Amino acid sequence: EVGDAVGVAPGRVKTGVVKQEMVPITREYLREFYKDFPMPPVAMEVEEHMLELEQICRDLDAEEVVGKDRAMVMELHKSLDRCMFNNRWQAEELAAVLRRDIPKVKESALEALSDASIIAAQVAKEFEIHQKGQREKVSKEVEKNLPQDLRITGLRMANERKEAKNRAAVESLMEHGGSVSDKYELLWQQQWERRKTLVDLGNATGIWRVVVKYVAGVPQVMLDFLKQINDPEGPNEEIRVKYGPNLYTLTKFIYRIHKTARAMVHYLKGSSDLEKVARSNAAASQILASVVLYDAEVKKYLALMTELNNKSPLFISTDTAWRVEKSVRDNTRISAQDLVDEEWESLQIPPRISHGVPIDVTVARTVIIFQARAPKDIRIGISADEEGTNWVLEPKIFCAAPGIMDHDHAQTLQAGTHFLIFDNSYSVMTRKIIEYRFTTVVPGVPNVLPRWAKELVEVGELAGARYTANAGEGAPPPKSDPVDIPEPPVQ
């Protein structure tokens, strides 16, 4: 219950947003969702470079001279998270090795190694930024499903203190002579502790579960999600099966580059074996070429993984979960766009209260399209301000009968945040529950509409919406003029 506001004067009081009944993402859902996001194959040149690096390692007896170094003792894990840490680790080790003072290196080789060191350090940073983005998404999703009160403020403060403590531990380690290998061992330990803490929360039992669920306010759907984070048969396994092979190849590639470079530097630091010194100098160009290729492949991989991180949900509605299960049984295809399209937002609006949902509008004459359904009537309009004084679609009664799914659209006059306003101020005692979804059509650029909006356009349901004629500069056409979907046509 968001709040029974009987007796409260009408005002722009925001209510809490309550989702449909949600469940954690399932492996079946992700399998369907990922079909629209194929992973480009690793470039064929990677295998060629790895064979060349392997030959150089044999020429330099790399296994004998550096194979037992701690920095070279790395297991290939199937966990994508661990593989990303290993890529960061090996890239940072490579950058550090190539920055060292190398007495017997030739000038031409020195320039190549310097460039390779800079690129390797940048790649390590790219992985770090991506992993940070992953953690932030999970944190935001967790916060969205927790009570929006002092408890969430306390959680944020606790997380900030924990992360500051983690950073301080890494800095202290390095200040006291810790190696790059020490650093990544600590980073992985910290990451595993983050995951274990979440899983332990999801697996809470007895009195502790009562405290977590009813005192801390953690909803059951969140507990279910946390429980499956490390499940070897959970949703993460689908990610690994689909996108793991490319990352495994990249992990082997950077390991081979690092091993070759470390063996090369071993001889260039002062070996009396002139043949191997010469071979090491000659290998510098191969090191640089391989690092450049590795960097390009990492960028390609992380670009797709970042897109997935931004687009794939952590929770889905029970309706969507059911549709996915049905498609699997019926052996039918559901696109990722269709899966996302079916989601609705839900609001509970107390009597005598209005609620504005912000909509970002970046270009004037953008068309806002919305759809709504509710068991009882509600007034809906679109305004250029949250107070509802600058209407582009005057509020009117929607959903006048149970089961009716209404829609409308309006064209904005200017850029800036607009508000889809749900007005229940005329109701004295009745709380309204409404589900809605909206999209925008921006003029002058191709627009890819969600399926539900595209269907409205195709059947001509969006012709004839009108906007209010307000006086002043930039006033819209008269109210009798229809609002047209801007060109180019919706794709």
Disulfide bonds with the S-S distance in Angstrom:
none
